[in-house]
Amino acid sequence: MNPEFWQAKWRANEIGFHQNEIHPLLSAHWPANALANARVLVPLCGKSHDLVWLQERGFSVVGFELSEIAVAALFAENALSPQVTILEYFKCYATAGITIYCGDFFSATLDLCGTFDAIYDRAALIALEPAQRDVYLAAVRRLCPVGTRGLLITVEYPEGLVLPPPFSLTSTEVAKRYGEWCKVTLLAQRESDVKGKSALEKAYDFVVES
Ligand SMILES: C[S@@+](CC[C@H](N)C(=O)[O-])C[C@H]1O[C@@H](n2cnc3c(N)ncnc32)[C@H](O)[C@@H]1O
């Protein structure tokens, strides 16, 4: 999907991916004890309530989001007043415990935002067309050194069931994409609604090994 696709979705408020609740696979499977005070990368974060859930548990949360509508809504809806600065290609919104870089995640560099201890990916990788997966994972790898722990949430459905995004991502594809540089473990799966159809939502734990 190109940036204009997402900007148009936010302008039209067509944000069916946004959840009013904390994601149940996050609250059930986030390895909080192993990650005390960790700096957590949340790519393609939207205005997810999961950002605040992580921040409230003492994590330092750094999100990336293209849409300024989403970023402004995140802070306004949570009654937070961020400081706004321009950093390279990004407009950076920062408040205690939550920083959001508004711009294209694919342009993120170590010099810009430093490294991370953990990453939370819900509806980020699967928001992207298969042809964009390499560039997305290259950006993740730039920012996540050996030892970084991740929680990845995907959906799986038969081809043609719904018009993506989200794109179906099989466990075989996850093993292929992450297995070369991470230890990946399937933690849980559950039935989930995707655009009115029943799909399988899966949560994976991964630890960067190279
Ligand atoms: C499917 S939504 C998921 C949002 C969030 N993770 C959630 O769980 O609600 C994907 C989000 O990624 C944003 N996005 C898409 N491409 C992006 C990019 N290259 N850089 C930063 N954000 C992007 C979109 O604007 C959209 O808000």
PDBQT file of the ligand as one rigid body, heavy atoms in Angstrom, charges set to zero:
ROOT
HETATM    1  C1  LIG A 301      -3.389  -1.600   9.860  1.00  0.00    +0.000 C 
HETATM    2  S1  LIG A 301      -2.961  -0.113  10.645  1.00  0.00    +0.000 S 
HETATM    3  C2  LIG A 301      -2.420  -0.719  12.242  1.00  0.00    +0.000 C 
HETATM    4  C3  LIG A 301      -2.253   0.349  13.268  1.00  0.00    +0.000 C 
HETATM    5  C4  LIG A 301      -1.877  -0.178  14.663  1.00  0.00    +0.000 C 
HETATM    6  N1  LIG A 301      -0.711  -1.031  14.651  1.00  0.00    +0.000 N 
HETATM    7  C5  LIG A 301      -3.043  -0.851  15.356  1.00  0.00    +0.000 C 
HETATM    8  O1  LIG A 301      -2.875  -1.979  15.829  1.00  0.00    +0.000 OA
HETATM    9  O2  LIG A 301      -4.115  -0.223  15.446  1.00  0.00    +0.000 OA
HETATM   10  C6  LIG A 301      -1.450   0.316   9.830  1.00  0.00    +0.000 C 
HETATM   11  C7  LIG A 301      -0.980   1.705  10.173  1.00  0.00    +0.000 C 
HETATM   12  O3  LIG A 301       0.317   1.897   9.627  1.00  0.00    +0.000 OA
HETATM   13  C8  LIG A 301       0.407   3.208   9.095  1.00  0.00    +0.000 C 
HETATM   14  N2  LIG A 301       1.458   3.118   8.065  1.00  0.00    +0.000 N 
HETATM   15  C9  LIG A 301       1.375   2.495   6.882  1.00  0.00    +0.000 A 
HETATM   16  N3  LIG A 301       2.555   2.542   6.226  1.00  0.00    +0.000 NA
HETATM   17  C10 LIG A 301       3.406   3.214   7.041  1.00  0.00    +0.000 A 
HETATM   18  C11 LIG A 301       4.771   3.593   6.945  1.00  0.00    +0.000 A 
HETATM   19  N4  LIG A 301       5.506   3.292   5.864  1.00  0.00    +0.000 N 
HETATM   20  N5  LIG A 301       5.336   4.273   7.967  1.00  0.00    +0.000 NA
HETATM   21  C12 LIG A 301       4.603   4.593   9.076  1.00  0.00    +0.000 A 
HETATM   22  N6  LIG A 301       3.303   4.263   9.219  1.00  0.00    +0.000 NA
HETATM   23  C13 LIG A 301       2.702   3.582   8.221  1.00  0.00    +0.000 A 
HETATM   24  C14 LIG A 301      -0.984   3.528   8.608  1.00  0.00    +0.000 C 
HETATM   25  O4  LIG A 301      -1.243   4.909   8.521  1.00  0.00    +0.000 OA
HETATM   26  C15 LIG A 301      -1.850   2.822   9.643  1.00  0.00    +0.000 C 
HETATM   27  O5  LIG A 301      -2.168   3.680  10.702  1.00  0.00    +0.000 OA
ENDROOT
TORSDOF 0
